[in-house]
């Protein structure tokens, strides 16, 4: 049974009575009636510091004034959106939840067109905008089962693998439902975020996923203005939920116990080399042709990025005001963080040498060099058990022949400078952090971390930053845990975003170990938030 938060007057009295005993804040022994979880994709800890300093009247500053701000928070693994979000809602990393990227590989599944699961298994596991149902090049915001990879279910039937089927552990939403605490809701950028439902497929009562990137049609992310408009759809959904309605605002269903959304405008503002370069966002006239990203290595935002930050902060104010208007603010724990950061922050560090497999063939002769041949084959595999090279500011390599791992890793290390490689992770080194690729069908055989600032992409001029890797810029994200009765505090202790999940469980008076990834990885509650510095 959850206990209500004390009334403000009582909270103040308790604060006075226990001031000497409370090492961090007045909220140490109380619990939330609900949690609002917000991911501002791309938001670094540096962005939080810079924005709150420059905008003391901002919503981020307001939340910081009533919260614990973690300035040394990191994603627990590679910083793609899937593992980044799953850290927040499962409390784990790819070694437990099983997902390294939204476009990855599994040696036990079959391609979407293999309806009988016949032949050798192994193919790409694609959960991006390409799996939507489209009508006249416009996503219908639902998943097309025929676009999904296939797998054999528990009864041996060859069936489509939905994103939630790929998840190996339960989610916060499932834990809340299992405890019968109340409704759950989430809003995100692709229908593929069905994955937050968890293995049961039923974790989220109200899932809203307006497609941001129509695979064959209009892409909102060409413009920070159009991206913010897409974010606004989700903001409206959350506001409706705060008012006790479903996300459409058509039916009274009650306020969720656990809900939230993902913002994209900051991430797009960081990535765009030129805003609305093709003019396809017709509502974007003020920023069209302006450069995005950061102005310098100090994290000074461009005008384009500044727009994304401002629109996102305005939305946070809307949430705060709506909670106040409904009398819910004092009993709601608000957590603002990010699935991932973005690299590089310093534009002078940017290098785009080409896609990784293509670069290998530029450095070596892919017709005669065996290791280069293997990489090239994996990088150009259309589907089936022939491997995959996934790249951004990281290289994830699944080899068609795992016996070639040492050969390929040695080749990459010998050619590290020409290939812009900082670190090659394979063999025993890879197993220090992840599962053994010979035993886990999802784990890459080799992970390449490039030199900071390197994005493995072609001559495209569309982006000046990317995410997916292990660099400081990718992994050091903003994190604020806020409630009205919390004393402001900045914590420089290193923490992981996976600890958010354990903290939410405890805030709702649930056992964090009811999350399988928390139990398997030993994830701890964030310090200085609920029960003292060591919880």
C-alpha positions in Angstrom: 0.0 0.0 0.0 1.3 3.4 -0.9 1.2 6.2 1.7 0.2 9.7 0.6 2.7 12.5 0.7 2.3 14.7 3.7 0.5 18.1 3.3 2.8 21.0 2.6 2.5 22.4 6.1 3.2 19.0 7.7 6.1 18.5 5.3 7.6 21.7 6.5 7.1 20.7 10.1 8.7 17.4 9.5 11.6 19.0 7.7 12.3 21.2 10.7 12.0 18.3 13.1 14.4 16.1 11.1 16.7 18.7 9.5 19.7 17.4 11.5 19.1 13.8 10.4 18.3 14.4 6.7 21.6 14.5 4.8 20.2 15.6 1.5 16.5 16.7 1.3 13.1 16.8 3.0 11.7 14.1 0.8 13.8 11.3 2.1 11.1 9.2 3.8 8.1 10.1 1.5 6.9 8.5 -1.7 5.3 9.8 -4.8 1.7 9.1 -5.9 2.8 9.3 -9.5 5.9 9.7 -11.6 6.3 11.8 -14.7 9.4 10.6 -16.7 10.7 12.9 -19.4 13.5 12.1 -21.9 15.0 15.1 -23.7 17.0 13.3 -26.3 20.5 14.7 -26.8 20.5 16.8 -23.6 23.9 16.7 -22.0 24.6 17.6 -18.4 26.5 20.6 -19.9 23.2 21.7 -21.6 21.4 21.6 -18.3 24.1 23.7 -16.6 24.4 26.2 -19.4 20.6 26.6 -19.9 19.7 27.0 -16.2 22.5 29.5 -15.7 21.5 31.6 -18.8 17.7 31.2 -18.1 17.1 31.3 -14.3 13.4 31.6 -14.9 13.3 28.4 -17.0 11.4 25.3 -16.2 14.7 23.4 -16.0 15.9 25.9 -13.4 12.6 25.6 -11.5 12.9 21.8 -11.4 16.5 22.1 -10.3 15.5 24.5 -7.5 13.3 21.7 -6.1 15.4 18.7 -7.1 18.6 16.8 -7.2 20.6 17.6 -10.3 23.1 14.8 -11.2 26.0 16.4 -13.2 27.9 13.1 -13.7 25.1 10.8 -15.0 25.9 8.4 -17.8 24.1 5.9 -20.0 25.2 2.4 -18.9 26.1 1.2 -22.5 26.1 2.4 -26.1 24.0 5.5 -26.4 21.4 4.7 -29.1 17.8 5.5 -28.4 16.7 1.9 -27.8 19.3 1.0 -25.1 19.1 4.5 -23.8 15.3 4.3 -23.1 15.5 0.8 -21.9 18.1 1.8 -19.3 15.4 4.2 -17.9 12.5 1.7 -18.0 14.2 -1.6 -17.2 17.2 -0.6 -15.1 19.5 -2.6 -17.3 21.9 -2.6 -20.3 22.0 -4.7 -23.5 23.5 -7.7 -21.6 20.1 -8.1 -19.9 17.4 -6.4 -22.0 19.1 -7.6 -25.2 18.9 -4.6 -27.5 21.9 -2.7 -28.8 20.3 -0.6 -31.5 17.0 -0.1 -33.3 18.7 -1.7 -36.3 20.7 -4.6 -35.1 21.1 -8.4 -35.6 20.0 -11.7 -34.1 21.4 -15.1 -35.0 18.1 -16.9 -34.1 15.5 -15.0 -36.3 14.5 -14.9 -39.9 13.9 -12.1 -42.4 10.3 -10.6 -42.8 9.7 -12.3 -46.1 10.6 -15.8 -44.7 7.1 -16.7 -43.5 8.0 -20.3 -42.6 11.2 -19.6 -40.7 12.9 -22.0 -43.0 16.6 -22.3 -43.7 19.5 -21.1 -41.5 18.4 -18.4 -39.0 20.1 -15.1 -38.5 19.2 -11.7 -40.0 18.9 -8.0 -39.3 16.5 -7.0 -36.5 15.0 -3.7 -37.7 12.7 -1.7 -35.5 12.8 1.8 -37.0 10.3 3.9 -39.1 10.5 1.4 -41.9 8.2 -1.1 -40.0 5.2 1.3 -40.1 2.0 0.9 -42.1 2.1 3.6 -44.8 -0.6 5.0 -47.0 0.5 7.4 -49.7 3.9 7.7 -48.0 2.3 8.7 -44.7 2.8 6.6 -41.6 -0.5 5.5 -40.0 1.3 5.3 -36.7 0.9 1.6 -36.3 3.3 -1.3 -37.0 3.0 -3.4 -40.2 3.4 -7.1 -39.1 4.6 -8.0 -42.6 7.7 -5.7 -42.1 8.8 -7.4 -38.9 11.5 -10.1 -38.6 10.1 -13.6 -37.9 10.8 -15.9 -34.9 9.5 -19.1 -33.5 7.3 -18.5 -30.5 6.9 -20.7 -27.5 4.6 -23.1 -29.4 7.1 -23.3 -32.3 5.0 -21.2 -34.7 6.7 -18.8 -37.1 5.3 -15.4 -36.2 6.2 -11.7 -36.5 8.6 -10.4 -33.9 7.2 -7.2 -32.5 9.6 -4.9 -30.7 8.2 -5.9 -27.3 8.8 -9.6 -28.2 12.5 -8.8 -28.5 12.8 -7.5 -24.9 14.3 -10.1 -22.5 13.2 -8.4 -19.2 10.2 -6.6 -17.9 9.7 -2.9 -17.8 8.6 -0.3 -15.2 5.2 -0.2 -16.9 4.7 -3.9 -16.5 5.8 -3.7 -12.8 3.2 -1.0 -12.1 0.5 -3.0 -13.8 1.5 -6.2 -11.9 1.2 -4.3 -8.6 -2.3 -2.9 -9.7 -1.2 0.7 -8.9 -3.1 2.3 -11.7 -2.8 3.4 -15.3 0.4 3.8 -17.4 1.1 5.9 -20.4 4.0 6.7 -22.7 4.5 8.8 -25.9 7.5 8.5 -28.3 8.7 9.1 -31.8 8.1 5.8 -33.6 5.4 3.0 -33.4 8.4 0.7 -32.8 8.4 2.1 -29.2 5.9 -0.7 -28.6 9.0 -2.1 -27.0 8.1 -0.3 -23.7 5.2 -2.6 -23.3 7.7 -5.3 -22.3 7.6 -9.0 -23.0 3.9 -9.2 -22.0 3.0 -6.7 -24.7 0.6 -5.1 -22.2 2.6 -2.8 -20.0 1.4 0.6 -21.3 -2.3 1.4 -21.2 -2.1 4.4 -23.4 0.8 4.3 -25.9 1.0 7.2 -28.3 3.6 7.1 -31.1 3.1 9.8 -33.8 5.8 8.9 -36.4 8.5 11.6 -36.7 10.2 10.2 -39.8 8.1 8.9 -42.6 10.4 6.4 -44.2 9.2 7.0 -47.8 7.8 10.5 -47.2 8.1 13.7 -45.2 10.8 13.7 -42.5 10.1 16.1 -39.6 13.7 16.0 -38.6 14.9 18.1 -41.5 13.8 21.1 -39.4 13.9 21.9 -35.7 10.6 23.7 -36.2 8.8 20.7 -37.6 10.4 18.5 -35.0 9.1 20.7 -32.3 5.6 20.5 -33.8 5.8 16.7 -33.7 6.9 17.0 -30.0 3.9 19.2 -29.4 1.6 16.3 -30.4 3.1 14.3 -27.5 3.0 17.3 -25.2 -0.7 17.6 -25.7 -1.1 13.9 -25.0 0.7 14.3 -21.7 -1.3 17.4 -20.7 -4.5 15.4 -21.4 -3.3 12.6 -19.2 -2.5 15.1 -16.4 -6.1 16.2 -16.6 -7.2 12.6 -16.2 -8.1 12.0 -19.9 -6.8 9.5 -22.5 -4.0 10.9 -24.8 -6.6 12.1 -27.4 -8.5 14.0 -24.7 -11.8 12.3 -25.5 -12.4 10.1 -22.5 -12.0 10.4 -18.7 -9.8 7.6 -17.5 -7.8 8.9 -14.6 -4.3 10.2 -14.2 -1.6 7.6 -14.8 0.6 6.5 -12.0 3.6 6.3 -14.4 3.7 8.3 -17.6 5.9 10.5 -19.8 7.3 11.2 -23.2 10.3 11.7 -25.4 11.4 15.1 -26.8 13.3 15.3 -30.1 13.8 19.0 -30.8 17.0 19.3 -28.9 18.6 16.3 -30.5 17.6 17.5 -34.0 18.9 21.0 -33.2 22.2 19.4 -32.2 22.5 17.3 -35.4 21.3 19.6 -38.2 24.2 21.1 -40.2 21.6 23.4 -41.9 18.0 23.8 -40.7 15.3 22.9 -43.3 17.9 22.8 -46.0 15.4 21.4 -48.6 12.6 23.7 -47.5 10.2 20.7 -47.0 9.1 22.0 -43.6 6.8 24.7 -44.9 6.1 26.1 -41.4 9.8 26.8 -40.9 10.7 30.2 -42.3 12.6 31.9 -39.5 15.3 29.3 -39.2 15.5 27.9 -42.7 19.2 27.8 -43.9 20.6 28.6 -40.4 23.4 26.3 -39.0 22.5 23.9 -36.2 24.7 22.3 -33.5 26.9 24.1 -31.1 28.9 27.3 -31.8 32.0 26.2 -29.8 33.4 23.5 -27.5 31.8 25.3 -24.5 28.4 24.1 -25.5 27.1 27.5 -26.7 24.0 26.6 -28.7 23.4 27.8 -32.2 20.1 29.7 -32.9 18.6 26.4 -34.2 19.6 24.4 -31.1 18.5 27.3 -28.9 15.0 27.1 -30.5 14.8 23.4 -29.7 15.9 24.1 -26.1 13.4 26.9 -25.6 10.4 25.0 -27.1 11.2 22.0 -24.9 11.6 24.1 -21.8 8.2 25.8 -22.6 6.6 22.4 -22.7 8.1 21.5 -19.3 6.4 24.7 -17.9 3.1 23.5 -19.3 3.5 20.2 -17.4 4.3 22.0 -14.2 1.4 24.4 -14.5 -1.1 21.6 -15.4 0.0 19.5 -12.4 -0.5 22.6 -10.2 -3.9 23.3 -11.7 -5.0 19.8 -10.9 -3.6 19.8 -7.4 -1.1 17.1 -8.3 2.2 18.9 -8.3 3.1 18.3 -4.6 2.6 14.5 -5.0 4.3 14.0 -8.4 7.9 13.0 -8.8 9.3 14.6 -12.0 12.4 13.1 -13.6 14.0 14.8 -16.6 16.9 13.1 -18.3 17.9 11.8 -21.7 18.2 8.5 -23.6 21.5 9.7 -25.0 23.8 12.7 -25.6 25.3 13.7 -28.9 28.9 13.9 -30.3 30.8 16.0 -30.9 29.9 19.1 -28.9 32.9 20.9 -30.2 32.3 21.5 -34.0 36.1 21.6 -34.6 36.3 17.9 -33.7 33.9 16.7 -36.4 35.2 14.1 -38.9 33.0 12.2 -41.4 35.3 9.7 -43.2 32.5 7.6 -44.8 30.6 4.5 -43.7 32.7 2.1 -41.9 32.6 -0.8 -44.3 33.3 1.6 -47.2 36.2 3.1 -45.4 37.7 -0.3 -44.8 37.7 -0.9 -48.6 39.4 2.5 -49.1 42.1 1.6 -46.7 42.6 -2.0 -47.9 41.9 -4.1 -50.9 38.6 -5.8 -50.2 39.3 -8.2 -53.0 42.4 -9.6 -51.5 42.6 -8.7 -47.8 40.7 -11.5 -45.9 39.7 -9.4 -42.9 38.6 -6.5 -45.1 36.5 -9.0 -47.2 34.7 -10.2 -44.1 33.8 -6.7 -43.0 32.8 -5.7 -46.5 30.5 -8.8 -46.7 28.8 -8.0 -43.4 28.5 -4.4 -44.3 26.7 -5.2 -47.5 24.4 -8.0 -46.3 20.9 -7.3 -47.4 19.3 -9.9 -45.1 19.9 -13.4 -43.8 22.8 -15.0 -41.9 25.6 -12.9 -43.5 26.2 -10.4 -40.7 25.8 -6.7 -40.2 27.9 -3.6 -39.7 25.9 -0.9 -37.9 27.6 2.5 -37.7 27.1 6.1 -36.5 29.7 7.4 -34.1 30.2 3.7 -33.3 30.7 0.5 -35.2 28.8 -2.6 -34.2 30.0 -5.7 -36.2 28.2 -9.0 -36.4 30.4 -11.4 -38.4 28.9 -14.0 -40.7 31.7 -16.4 -39.5 32.4 -15.9 -35.8 35.6 -17.9 -36.1 37.1 -14.8 -38.0 36.7 -12.5 -34.9 40.4 -12.5 -33.9 41.5 -12.1 -37.5 39.2 -9.1 -38.0 40.0 -7.5 -34.6 43.7 -7.8 -35.3 43.2 -6.1 -38.7 41.2 -3.2 -37.2 43.9 -2.6 -34.5 46.7 -2.6 -37.1 44.8 -0.1 -39.2 43.3 1.9 -36.3 44.7 5.3 -37.3 43.6 5.1 -40.9 40.1 3.9 -39.8 39.8 6.7 -37.2 39.5 4.0 -34.4 40.1 4.8 -30.8 39.3 1.4 -29.4 38.5 -2.1 -30.7 36.5 -4.2 -28.3 36.3 -7.9 -28.9 37.1 -11.2 -27.2 37.8 -11.1 -23.5 37.6 -7.3 -23.4 34.1 -7.3 -24.9 33.0 -9.9 -22.4 34.1 -7.7 -19.5 31.1 -5.5 -20.3 28.7 -7.6 -22.4 27.7 -11.2 -22.9 29.8 -13.6 -24.9 28.9 -13.3 -28.6 29.4 -17.1 -28.9 26.6 -17.6 -26.4 24.4 -14.6 -26.9 22.8 -14.3 -30.3 22.4 -10.5 -30.1 25.8 -9.3 -28.9 28.1 -8.0 -31.6 31.4 -9.9 -32.2 33.3 -6.6 -32.4 32.5 -3.1 -31.2 34.5 -0.2 -32.6 34.6 3.1 -30.7 36.0 5.8 -33.1 38.2 8.8 -32.2 36.0 11.4 -30.6 34.2 13.5 -33.2 34.2 10.8 -35.8 30.9 9.9 -37.4 31.0 7.0 -39.8 28.8 8.5 -42.5 29.3 9.4 -46.1 29.7 12.8 -47.7 26.3 13.9 -46.4 26.2 17.5 -45.2 23.0 16.9 -43.3 24.4 16.4 -39.8 27.1 17.7 -37.5 26.6 15.3 -34.6 25.4 11.8 -33.9 24.9 9.3 -31.1 25.2 5.6 -30.5 28.7 5.3 -29.0 30.5 5.3 -25.7 32.1 8.7 -25.8 31.7 11.3 -23.1 29.5 13.4 -25.4 27.3 10.5 -26.1 26.9 9.2 -22.6 27.1 12.2 -20.1 23.4 13.2 -20.0 21.4 15.6 -17.9 19.4 14.2 -15.0 17.1 16.1 -12.6 15.0 14.3 -10.0 12.5 16.9 -8.7 9.6 17.3 -6.3 8.4 20.4 -4.6 9.6 19.5 -1.1 13.1 18.5 -2.2 16.0 20.7 -1.2 18.2 21.7 -4.2 21.4 19.8 -4.5 23.9 19.1 -7.2 25.5 15.7 -7.1 28.8 15.0 -8.8 28.9 11.3 -7.9 29.0 9.2 -11.0 25.6 7.5 -11.6 23.9 5.6 -14.4 20.6 6.4 -16.0 19.6 2.8 -15.4 19.3 3.8 -11.7 16.3 5.9 -12.7 14.3 2.7 -13.0 15.2 1.5 -9.6 14.5 4.9 -8.1 11.0 5.1 -9.7 10.2 1.7 -8.3 11.2 2.8 -4.8 9.3 6.1 -5.1 6.1 4.1 -5.9 6.8 1.8 -2.9 7.6 -1.1 -5.1 10.6 -3.4 -4.7 13.3 -2.4 -7.3 14.2 -6.1 -7.6 10.8 -6.7 -9.1 12.5 -5.4 -12.3 14.5 -8.3 -13.7 17.3 -6.2 -15.1 17.7 -4.4 -11.7 18.0 -7.7 -10.0 20.4 -9.3 -12.6 22.7 -6.2 -12.8 22.5 -5.1 -9.2 21.3 -1.6 -10.2 21.0 0.7 -7.2 18.6 3.5 -6.4 20.0 7.0 -7.1 21.7 8.5 -4.1 20.4 11.5 -2.2 16.9 11.2 -3.6 14.6 9.0 -1.5 16.2 7.6 1.5 19.6 9.1 2.0 23.0 9.2 0.3 23.5 5.4 -0.1 20.1 4.3 -1.4 
